[in-house]
């Protein structure tokens, strides 16, 4: 199965069309850390993370992981843990996964720059939540009900095509 991003604001899965938002500066084939762009290409989906203190576990065939207070995602291109989940340390630049706001109550990792990691090519590209469809820092965001529907439709073999 392929999820497809169309027209920068529609995610299509089978017969379902979900409104979404993407990076503030649009799409790119030449992603760079901090450019606020969503990377074009076809990517596997990774782990679905969720806040079990706020939400029930969702119905999905993806691997699921609870977000804890000490979880982060390294966004420091000079660090050996760049673009990986980490245990938060002050010495490592990171994005917190256990956020005060709702955006990461559920998130799915888009496997962009995660296997053969290249420094400065971008990190922390997720499908996460939005309430207002404001542009993201490079991720794709959906309303919670749409995210939950999407999570039921996809599997470990699903890919996302961002064109």
Secondary structure, 3 states (H helix, E strand, C coil): CEEEEECCCEEEECCEEEECECECCCEECCCCCCCCCEECEEEEEEEEEECCCCCCCCCCCCCEEECCCCEEEECCCCCCCCCCEEECCCCCCEEECCCCCCCCCEEEEECCCCCCCCCCCCCCCEEEECCCCCCECCCEEECHHHHHHHHHHCCCCCEEEEC
